[in-house]
Amino acid sequence: MSGKQAISLEFFPPRDIAAQEKLVRSAKQLLALQPEYVSVTFGAGGSTRSGTADTVRLLQNLGCDVAPHLSCIGATRAELAEILNNYRAQGVRRIVALRGDLPSGMGGDAGELHYASELVAFIREHSADWFQVEVAAYPEMHPQALTATADLEHFNNKVQAGAQGAITQYFFNVDAYFDFVDRARAAGVSIPIVPGVMPITNYTQLARFSTMCGAEIPRWLRLRLTDFGDDRASIRAFGAEFIGQLSQALLDRGAPGLHFYTLNNAEATMAIWRQLSLRDTSVAVA
């Protein structure tokens, strides 16, 4: 990443024609923000594997630099090699490498690679430096990690395997992000660690996501959001203001950029972006 604080965007594969049309509308709106790249999620065990590839092509046709998510759980090396070959053939230059979750019904067949660090190493072995490899980071600890120290070691393993950048799980505590970055730097990690940003538009949905991924919603924030009840407009307005302030605080304290989890919704991300002041970090600030 250059010295400029840049944004990137995450989309997920649409499930039907109506959802695809919404994705195209949202992507066209958000391209006005000039994202460095956009990423496309990948279903557990390949449940949206073809959907990811189709969405990558769709977004490329809109002029995006696209980074597909790639999960190693449930996949063979041959399958992963085929996916990488196909992405290389269509000009993809960036991959978000993830372990992924073992889907129900798969039993003990977790595939040939069991950790994201193994996937990063495989990408390097297979494709050398063709792909810029991004990995996940967890400021509030991965929900399956035993300790914060062990979680940091797993992250460092991905970096040592060849990752060139990281995107964090979303969070609502700025200090959690900077504490993680400080500990990573102390451990010798020098790659950019870009904070993930989740817009707040629906409290029920947010609570469900946060329970699954281990992101903490502070008590005061839960109470505020609960107090709005079914008033979606007030939740969106409060969420845009709060996440805008959180995002600007991250940028002001030196975050290299922001990665927005758009949920294929342009309006929520745009409302946050309008509040931001992005700058060139290679220029000294008096």
N, C-alpha and C positions, 0 to 999 in steps of 0.2 A: 504494500500500500504506500502511496506517496505521502508527502507531508500534509496534504489537504485532508481535513476531517470529512469523510465521505459517508454516504448512507448506502445500505443495501436492503433488499426487500425479499421476503419469503412468501411464496404462493404454494397452494396445494393443488393436486390434479382435480379437475371438476368431475363430478359423477354423471352428469347428463348434459344435454344440449343447452338447457337454460342456465346451468351453472357455468358452462363454458362461455356463454355469451356474457355473463356477469364478469367472469375473469378477464375477458378481453377488454371490456369497458373499464374495469378497475386498473388493469395494467397500462392502458393507454393514458389514463389520468395520471398515474403515478410516474410514468416515464418523464413527465414534465419536471420531476424533481431531480432528474439526471443521476439515477443511482449508479454506483460503480458496477454492480451486477445484481442479478436477481437469482434466488435459489428456488428449487422445486423439491418438495418433500417426497419421501419414499416410504411406502407402506411396509409394515412389519412382515417379514418373510416374503416380501415381494408382492404383497396384496395389491399394490398399485404400481407394480414395476412397469407395465406397459403404459399405464396412465402417466407416469413420470416422463417416459420417453416422448410420448405424444405432446405433453405440455411443454417440454423443452423445445420441441420443434415449433410449436405455436408461438412461444415467446421469442424465439430466435427470429421468426418471421416478422415480429413487431420491432425488431432491431435491438433486442436485449442481449447483453453478455450474460449467459445463463450458466448457473452452477447446479447441476443435479445433485440431490442427496443420494448417497449410495450406502446401503446397509449390507453387512456381511453375514448376519445371522440367517441361517437356513439356506445359504448359497454355497456352491462349490467354487473352487478356483477357476474351473473352466467357464462357469456361468458368469463370474465376475469379469474374467478376461474378455468374454464376448461383449458384455455391456461396455467395458472400457474401450474396446475396439470400435464399437458403434458410435460412441460419443466422440472419439477422436476423429472418426470419418466425417462427422457432421460439424466439426470445428469447435467443439466444446474444449475449453482450456482450464476450467476450474471444477473441482469436485468437493462436495462436503461429505467427508468420510465418517460414518457412524457405525457403531456396533449394531444398533437396532434392538428391538424387543422380540422375544420368542412368542409367536402367536399361539393361541389356544389350538389344540389338536395336533400340534407338531411333535409332541412328546419329547424325547431326548435328542431328536435330530436337529442339532443347532448349526449344522453346516461344518465346513472345514476350517473356518476362521472364527474365533470366539471373542476376540477383542478388537476394538477400533484400532489399537496400535498395530495389530497384525494386518488389518486392512490397509493402513497407511503404508506399511512396509511392502505389502503386495503390490499396491499401486506404483510405488517407486521401482520395484523389481520389474514390473510388467511394462511400465510406460516411461520410466526414467523421469525426466523433468518436464514432460509434456503438460501435465496438469498442475495447476496451483491447488494444493490440498489444504482445505479448511477442516477443522475438527471442533467438537463441542467442548465447552468448559462450564463448570457448575460453581458459581460463587457461593451458593448456599449448600453445596455438597450434593453429589449424585444420590438419589434416594436409595440406591442399593449399596453405596459405599459404607464401609464399616467405621471409618474415621475420616476426619478432614485431611489428615496426613496421608492416608492411603489414597484418598481421592486425588490429591495433588500429585502423588507418585504416578497414578494412572494417566493423568494429564501429561505429565513430563515424558512418560513413555511414548505417547503419541507424537510429541514434539521431536524426541530423539529418533523416532522412526521416519521422520521426514515431513511432518506437518509444517506449513508456512504461515498459517493464521488460525485464529480460533474465534468462534462465536459463542457467547454465553447463553445459558438458559436465562429467561427473563427473571427479574427480581424487582422488588419495590423498596429496597434499602441500598442507597448509593454506597454506604460504607462497606457493605458486603462485597461489592464489586472491587473496590479499591484495596480492601484487605486481601482478596484473592490475588489480585495483580501483584501486590507487594510480595506476597509469599511465593508466587511463581517467579518473580524476578530474583528473589533471594535464592531460589533453587536453580538459577541459571537459565530460565526461560526468557528469550528475547523477542519472540514473535509477537505481532499485534494481537491483542485480545479485545475483540469488539463486543461491547455490551448488547445483548438482545433486548428489544423493547416490545412489550405487549400492550397494545391499546386496550382501554377498558370501555366496553360497550354493553356488556351483559354480565351481571354479577354471578348468576347461576352457572353460566358457561365458564367464567373465570375461576370460580371456586372448584369446579370439576377438573379443569386443566391443571390447576395448582396442586390439587391433591395427587394427581397422577405423576406429576414431574417433580414434586418436592419443593416448589416455589412457595415461600412463606408470604401470606397476606397479613400484614400487621393488624393487630386487634383494632386499632383506631380506624384503619381503612375499611375493614370488614363492617364495623358499626356504621360508618358513613354510608357505605354502599347499601347496606341492609335498610337503612333509614329511608332511602329513596323508594323502596318498594317496587312497584311496577312502572314507575315513572322513567321510562327508557331515555327520554330526551334529557332529563336532569342527570342521569347516570353518564350519558355520553358527554355532556358539557363538563361535568366535574372530572370525568376521566381524562378528557383532552387537556384540561388545565393542569391536573396533577401530573400526568405522564409528560406533558410538555416541560413542566418545571424540573421533573426528575431527569429528563433527557438533557436539558440545558446544563444542569448541575454536573452531569457526567462529562459533557463537552468542555465546560469551563475548567474542570479539574484534570483535563488531559486525556480523556478517552480518545482513541484514534478514529472513532466514527460511531455509527449506530446501525444496528441491523433490526429492521422492523418486521415483526410477525404480523403480516397484514390481514390474515384470515380471508384473503381475496376481497377485502373491503377497502376501497380507496378513501372514503370520506374520513374514517377514523385516523388513518395515518396522515392524511393531508392536514387535519385539524391540529395534530401535534407538530408537524413540520413547520406550519406557519408561525409557530412561536419560537423557532430555533434560530440561533446565530452560529453558523458554521464558519470555521476559519482555517487558515493555512498554518499548521503546526510547525512548519519549517521556518516560519518567520517569527522572530523574537517579539514577545508582547511586553510592552513597558508596564 
